[in-house]
Amino acid sequence: MPYLLRWLTLGVLLLPFVFNGQGKAPPTSVKLYNDLQKLNFLGSALYIAAHPDDENTRLISYLSNEVHAQTAYLSLTRGDGGQNLIGTELRELLGVLRTQELLAARGVDGGQQFFTRANDFGYSKHPDETLRIWDRDAVLSDVVRVIRTFKPDIIVNRFDHRTPGSTHGHHTSSAILSTEAFALAGNREAYPEQLTSLEPWGPERLFFNTSWWFYGSPENFEKADKSRLVPLDIGVYYPERGLSNN
């Protein structure tokens, strides 16, 4: 028995080394260099839209890797109302796949990922229908919670809250709730139950990430008044990585 006990004791002592034998590879010099650059920039940006794949990944990458801002994407749904042409997973199982796709995408562009409890129930023609099915107040509280948690200096909406009925109801709803949450997150009277663990937070600016698509055609966009637009050249090149931003 003492002989067996000695071997069992040795096995227990060696167990941590067995599990740690294939540890994570150390970060590369390029990753360390880019992580250090983020220490020199204190700004943060939260991108908000309705579904997985709604986000402008090029802008998220630009803000994270060129500006060095702490950047995140809030997808109100997990994409479980979409189609699946390469597998049998639908509804909740499809939502699991789309969630993993977004997490993997953030691993590429350097952003963080958030969700709300909003259900991707399929196509909706108008935000009034969407917000009734979602439970407007519940999802709005989720958006406020993410803002108070992440503390963005700016919020960027993928869609326009002023054009209900012109696109998918989920799309417009994401912008409507974002605009409302922008005003509420810094208010102590709004969702006070969150303030047991969070502090109010008021972002500085709210933007709408427009493109020619919202103008109907590239030609219409060329003729549009751009005096209130902020252009960004996101086609930068990162020589230390050998990659362009896009």
N, C-alpha and C positions, 0 to 999 in steps of 0.2 A: 504493500500500500504506500509506504513512504516513497518508493521509486516512482509510482504512478503519480503521486502528488507533486513530486518535483517536476515531472514533465508537464503536468497541467498548469503549474505555476509559471513555468517557462513560456508555455503557449500563450497564456494571458498577457504576460509582459511583452511578448513580441507582437501581439495583435495590432497595436497602433501602427507599427512599422509595415505590417502587411497591407493595411488599408491606405497608408500614406505613400506606398511605394511608387504609385503612378500619379504623383501630384501634378498640379497645373504647371505648364511651362512658364518660366519667368517672362515678364514683359520685355518686349524688344526696346532697343534704344529709341526708335521712332515713336513708340507709344509713350515712353517716359518723357520724351521731349515735348510731345503734344499735351500730355497731362500737365506738365509744368507751365505751358503757355496759358492754360485755363486759370492758373493761380493769379495771373496778371489782369484778368477781366472778371468783374463781379456781376455782370448783367445776366439776366435769365429771360427766356422766351417760352411761351406755351402756345402751341399750335392746336386749334380745335376744329374738328369736323365730325361727321356722322358715322362713317364706316371705315374698316380697314381698306386701304387703297385710295381713300379720299385725300390723304395728306400729300403735301408737296415735299417729297423726300429730298429733292435738290435744295430747297430752301432750308429744311431741317439740317441737312449736312453742312450747308454754308454757315448757318448760325453757330453750329457746334464746332466745326473744324477750322473755319476761317476767322469768324468773329471771336470764337472761343467762349461763347455764351453757354451757360447751362440751358439745355434745350429739351423740350418734351412734347410728345403728341398725346392729346386726349381724344380718343375715339369714343364717341358716346355709345356705340354698339360694338359687338364682337363679330359682326358680319354673318350671323347665323341665319339670316333670311335670304342669303344669296344662292347661287347655283353652283353645282359641282360637276364639271364635265370629265373629271379624271378619276372619280371615286364614287363610292356609295354613301359617304357621310353627308347628312343633311341636318338642318336645324341645330340642336345643341352640339352634336358631334362636329358639324361644319364650323360652328363657333369656336370650338377648341382648336381646330386646324388654323383658322384665321388668326386666332390669338397668338399662336406660336409663330405664324408668319410675321406678324407685327413685331414680336419680340426679337426675331431674327433680323428684321429690317433695322431695328434700332441698334442692333449689334454692329451693323454696317455703317449707318450714318452718324452714330455717336449720341443719339437722343435717348431719352427715357420714355416709358410708355405708361399711360393711364387709361382707365375705362370708367364708364358709369353703369348703372343697372338697366339702362334703356334696352328694350328688346327690338332687335331688327326683325320686324314682322312681315317684311316684304315691301312692295311699292306702295307709297302713299302719295296722293295727289296734292294734299294741302297740309300745312303745318297744324292747322286746327285739329284735324283728324289725328295726326301724329301725337300731338301733345295730350290729347284726350286718352289715347291708348297707352302712352308711356306713363301717365301720371306726372303731369308737368312739375308739380312741386317736388316730388321725390327725386326726379332727375336733375332739377335745378339745384337741389341741395347737394347732390353729388358733384356738380360742376363747381359750386362754391367751395366744397371741401377740398377738391383738387387744387384750386387756386390758393387756398389757405395753407395747404400742405407744401406745394411746390414753390410758392411765392414768386411768380413771374413778374418781371418789370414791365413786359409788354405781352399782349395776347394777340395772336394772329388768327383770324377766322378764314376758313377756306371759302365760305359761302356768304351771300349777302342777306342780311336779316330784313331788308326793306322790299324784297320782291317775292312775297308769298304767292304760291301757285305757279310760279314760273319754272320750278324745278322740283325734284323729289322732295316730298314733305319732310323727310328726315334731314335733308341737307339744310333747308331753310330753318328748321327747328334747332339745329345745332348752333346756328348763328344767333337766333333769337335768344336761346338760353345763355349763350356765351355773353351776349350784350347785357342781359339782365344780371348775370353773375358778376360781371365786371363792376357793376354799380353796387352790388350787395356784399361782396366778399369783405370789404373793409368796414361794414356796418355791424356794430356789436348787437344790434337788435335783430339781425337776420340770422336765423338758425343758431340761437345761443347755445343749444345743446352741444354744438361742435367745439365751443370755446373752453370746455373742460380740458381738452388736450391740444387745441390749436389757438392761434392768435388771429385776429382780423388782419386782412392783407388787402391793400388797394393797389392794383397795378397802375402804372403811369399812363400807358397808351393802349388803344385798341385799334387794330388794323384789319382791313379786308384784303386778302391776297387775291387781287383780281388778275385777269388775263384776257386775251382777246376773245376767249370763248364766251365770256359774259357780255360781249359787245356784238355777238352774232357772227363776226368774221374778222380776220386780220385786217382787212381793208377798213372796216368800221373803226377798229381800234386805232389805226393810224390816224384817222380823222378826228378822234375823240379829244376832248379837252383833258390834258394831263397835268394841269396846274396843281392839282391836289394829290397827285400820285408821287410815291417815293420809289425811284428806280434803283434796282440792285443788280450789279453784274456778278452773277453767281457762277460764271464759267471759269473759275479760277483753277490753277494747277498747283498741286502740292509736290514740289520736287523731291522732298525727302521720302515720299511714298511712291512716287512714280505714277500718280493717279490724278486725273482731273476731278473736280468736285462732282460734276454730273455723272 
